[in-house]
Amino acid sequence: MAKIFITGSTEGIGLLAAEMLLENGHEVVLHARSQERANEALEKFQIKPKILIADLLDIEQIKTLINDLNTLGKFDTIIHNAGVYHSSHKDIFQVNVLAPYILTTLVKKPKRLIYIGSNMHPRGNLDIENITLEGGVDYSTSKLYILMLSFAFSKQYKDIYINTVDPGWVPTKMANYSASDSLEDGTKTQVALAVEDMGKVTGKYFFHLKEINYFNKADDKILQNKLLQKLDDISKGFMMSNFF
């Protein structure tokens, strides 16, 4: 049985991944942005899983989430699923990029890390030097940066299996409930990577259980290092604490 934490797991592919993993006997800790969302999610379960509450736009709540996760001990897998689309560039940057970066660096390292990407990532902007917290980034850029981060972390943390999953255009509130791809198909890959032998690979990009091609600039080690340094600089100012 694996112990798994999933950010943004009160709806959509995050919730479905939690349901699939719980049905298979794994221990899953959910994450909600608010108590209201937590209560709504818990109504879907007969046996209530543990759920942590943190708005990833709130500095203090991110700190609390880090402490809560580390208090729970080491996880086998962490799935960075939380994301926003119809939001300001600042909010997109904080939730989609900065929060997973901070959680990856400050939470006890699991055996596996999984990030949720997007096929929109080739449209992203590589002007890394000019990223600011206030200016943020658009959605495509956020998903390009997540892919680059997963590749960079896979080199940095050689004893962890680290991969990114493109779930496709699935019918969720963030995307569009009329989206044409299957929600179940968009969830199976991260579930498989979380617990099965398929998860014993690293630095890969997946879509529907298969490795696929991606924007080749994401492989650029110089750009990856620039991104890591930029996020480190912004994080230190963002957190303003002795976490670093």
C-alpha positions as CSV (number, residue, x, y, z in Angstrom):
1,M,0.0,0.0,0.0
2,A,1.3,3.4,-1.0
3,K,0.9,6.7,0.9
4,I,0.0,9.4,-1.6
5,F,-0.7,13.2,-1.4
6,I,-2.5,14.9,-4.2
7,T,-2.8,18.7,-4.5
8,G,-6.1,20.1,-5.9
9,S,-7.9,16.9,-5.2
10,T,-11.5,18.0,-4.5
11,E,-12.7,17.8,-8.1
12,G,-11.7,16.8,-11.7
13,I,-8.7,14.6,-12.3
14,G,-7.3,15.2,-8.8
15,L,-10.5,13.8,-7.2
16,L,-10.8,10.9,-9.6
17,A,-7.1,10.0,-9.1
18,A,-7.8,10.0,-5.3
19,E,-10.9,7.8,-5.8
20,M,-9.0,5.3,-8.0
21,L,-6.1,5.0,-5.6
22,L,-8.3,4.6,-2.6
23,E,-10.3,1.9,-4.3
24,N,-7.1,0.1,-4.9
25,G,-6.3,0.1,-1.1
26,H,-3.8,3.0,-1.0
27,E,-3.7,5.7,1.6
28,V,-4.5,9.0,0.0
29,V,-4.3,12.4,1.6
30,L,-6.4,15.0,-0.3
31,H,-5.9,18.7,-0.5
32,A,-8.6,21.4,-0.7
33,R,-8.3,25.2,-1.2
34,S,-11.0,25.8,1.5
35,Q,-13.0,24.1,4.2
36,E,-16.1,24.4,2.1
37,R,-14.4,22.6,-0.8
38,A,-13.1,20.0,1.6
39,N,-16.6,19.3,3.0
40,E,-18.0,19.0,-0.5
41,A,-15.3,16.5,-1.5
42,L,-15.7,14.4,1.7
43,E,-19.4,13.8,0.9
44,K,-18.3,11.7,-2.0
45,F,-16.5,9.1,0.2
46,Q,-18.1,6.5,2.6
47,I,-14.8,6.1,4.4
48,K,-13.5,9.7,4.9
49,P,-9.8,10.2,3.8
50,K,-7.6,12.8,5.5
51,I,-7.7,16.2,3.8
52,L,-5.4,19.1,4.2
53,I,-6.6,22.7,3.6
54,A,-4.5,25.4,2.1
55,D,-5.1,28.2,-0.4
56,L,-1.9,28.1,-2.6
57,L,-2.3,31.9,-3.1
58,D,-1.8,32.5,0.7
59,I,1.8,32.5,2.0
60,E,0.9,31.5,5.5
61,Q,-1.3,28.6,4.4
62,I,1.5,27.3,2.2
63,K,3.7,27.3,5.3
64,T,1.1,25.5,7.3
65,L,0.7,22.9,4.5
66,I,4.4,22.2,4.4
67,N,4.4,21.7,8.2
68,D,1.3,19.5,8.0
69,L,2.8,17.3,5.3
70,N,6.2,16.9,7.0
71,T,4.4,16.1,10.3
72,L,2.6,13.2,8.5
73,G,5.9,11.8,7.5
74,K,7.4,10.8,4.2
75,F,5.0,10.0,1.4
76,D,5.6,7.4,-1.3
77,T,4.2,9.7,-4.0
78,I,3.2,13.4,-4.3
79,I,1.1,14.4,-7.3
80,H,1.2,18.1,-8.0
81,N,-2.2,18.4,-9.6
82,A,-3.5,21.8,-8.4
83,G,-3.8,24.4,-11.1
84,V,-5.7,27.5,-12.3
85,Y,-6.5,28.6,-15.8
86,H,-9.1,31.4,-15.8
87,S,-7.1,33.6,-13.4
88,S,-4.7,36.5,-13.4
89,H,-1.1,35.9,-14.6
90,K,0.0,36.4,-11.0
91,D,-2.3,33.7,-9.6
92,I,-1.4,31.3,-12.4
93,F,2.3,31.7,-11.6
94,Q,1.8,31.3,-7.8
95,V,-0.5,28.2,-8.0
96,N,0.8,26.4,-11.1
97,V,4.6,27.1,-10.8
98,L,5.7,28.6,-7.5
99,A,3.7,26.5,-5.1
100,P,4.8,23.2,-6.6
101,Y,8.4,24.5,-6.6
102,I,8.2,25.4,-2.9
103,L,6.5,22.2,-1.9
104,T,9.0,20.1,-3.9
105,T,11.9,21.8,-2.2
106,L,10.6,22.0,1.4
107,V,8.5,18.9,1.9
108,K,10.2,15.6,2.8
109,K,11.2,13.9,-0.5
110,P,8.8,11.1,-1.6
111,K,9.8,8.1,-3.8
112,R,7.9,9.6,-6.7
113,L,6.9,13.1,-7.8
114,I,4.3,13.6,-10.6
115,Y,3.5,17.0,-12.2
116,I,0.5,17.7,-14.3
117,G,1.4,19.3,-17.6
118,S,-0.5,20.4,-20.7
119,N,-0.2,20.1,-24.5
120,M,-0.3,23.9,-24.5
121,H,3.2,24.1,-23.1
122,P,4.9,24.7,-26.5
123,R,3.2,28.1,-26.6
124,G,5.0,29.1,-23.4
125,N,7.4,32.1,-23.1
126,L,11.0,31.4,-22.3
127,D,11.8,34.9,-21.1
128,I,12.8,33.5,-17.7
129,E,15.0,36.4,-16.6
130,N,12.1,38.8,-16.6
131,I,9.7,36.7,-14.5
132,T,8.3,38.6,-11.5
133,L,5.8,37.6,-8.8
134,E,3.5,40.5,-9.7
135,G,3.7,40.0,-13.4
136,G,3.3,36.3,-13.3
137,V,2.9,34.1,-16.4
138,D,0.2,32.9,-18.7
139,Y,-1.2,29.3,-18.5
140,S,0.9,27.9,-21.4
141,T,4.1,29.3,-19.9
142,S,3.2,27.9,-16.5
143,K,3.0,24.4,-18.0
144,L,6.2,24.8,-19.9
145,Y,7.9,25.8,-16.7
146,I,6.4,22.8,-14.9
147,L,7.8,20.5,-17.5
148,M,11.2,22.1,-17.3
149,L,11.1,21.9,-13.5
150,S,10.3,18.2,-13.6
151,F,13.3,17.6,-15.9
152,A,15.6,19.7,-13.8
153,F,14.4,18.0,-10.6
154,S,14.9,14.5,-12.1
155,K,18.6,15.4,-12.6
156,Q,18.9,17.0,-9.2
157,Y,17.1,14.3,-7.2
158,K,18.5,11.1,-8.7
159,D,16.9,8.8,-6.1
160,I,13.3,9.9,-6.9
161,Y,11.2,9.0,-9.9
162,I,10.0,12.3,-11.4
163,N,7.7,12.7,-14.4
164,T,5.1,14.9,-16.0
165,V,1.7,13.9,-17.3
166,D,-0.4,15.6,-19.9
167,P,-4.0,14.6,-19.1
168,G,-5.4,15.9,-22.3
169,W,-8.4,18.3,-22.8
170,V,-10.7,16.7,-20.2
171,P,-14.1,17.8,-19.0
172,T,-13.4,19.7,-15.8
173,K,-14.4,23.1,-14.4
174,M,-10.9,24.4,-15.1
175,A,-10.9,23.4,-18.8
176,N,-14.4,23.0,-20.0
177,Y,-17.1,20.5,-19.2
178,S,-17.7,20.0,-22.9
179,A,-14.1,19.0,-23.5
180,S,-13.7,16.0,-25.8
181,D,-11.1,13.8,-24.0
182,S,-12.0,11.2,-21.4
183,L,-11.7,12.2,-17.7
184,E,-10.8,8.6,-16.8
185,D,-8.2,8.3,-19.6
186,G,-6.7,11.7,-18.4
187,T,-6.3,10.2,-14.9
188,K,-5.0,6.7,-15.5
189,T,-1.4,7.7,-16.2
190,Q,-0.7,9.5,-12.9
191,V,-2.4,6.7,-11.0
192,A,-0.1,4.2,-12.7
193,L,3.0,6.3,-12.2
194,A,2.1,6.7,-8.5
195,V,2.1,3.1,-7.5
196,E,3.0,0.6,-10.3
197,D,6.2,-0.5,-12.0
198,M,5.5,2.0,-14.7
199,G,6.5,4.6,-12.1
200,K,10.1,3.4,-12.1
201,V,11.1,5.8,-14.8
202,T,12.2,9.4,-14.5
203,G,12.5,12.6,-16.5
204,K,9.7,11.5,-18.9
205,Y,6.6,13.2,-20.4
206,F,3.5,11.0,-20.6
207,F,0.1,11.1,-22.3
208,H,-2.4,8.3,-21.8
209,L,0.1,5.8,-20.5
210,K,2.7,6.4,-23.2
211,E,5.8,8.6,-23.5
212,I,5.2,11.4,-26.1
213,N,7.2,14.2,-27.6
214,Y,7.4,17.6,-26.2
215,F,8.8,21.1,-26.9
216,N,12.5,20.4,-27.1
217,K,13.5,23.7,-25.4
218,A,12.3,22.2,-22.2
219,D,15.4,20.0,-22.3
220,D,17.8,23.0,-22.3
221,K,19.9,22.6,-19.1
222,I,20.9,26.3,-19.2
223,L,17.3,27.4,-19.3
224,Q,16.4,24.8,-16.6
225,N,19.1,26.2,-14.3
226,K,18.0,29.8,-14.9
227,L,14.4,28.8,-14.0
228,L,15.5,27.1,-10.8
229,Q,17.6,30.1,-9.8
230,K,14.8,32.5,-10.6
231,L,12.2,30.5,-8.6
232,D,14.7,30.2,-5.7
233,D,15.1,34.0,-5.7
234,I,11.4,34.7,-5.9
235,S,10.6,32.0,-3.3
236,K,12.9,33.5,-0.7
237,G,11.1,36.8,-1.0
238,F,7.7,35.2,-1.2
239,M,8.1,33.1,1.9
240,M,10.0,35.6,4.0
241,S,10.8,33.1,6.7
242,N,13.5,30.8,8.0
243,F,12.3,27.9,5.8
244,F,15.2,28.7,3.5
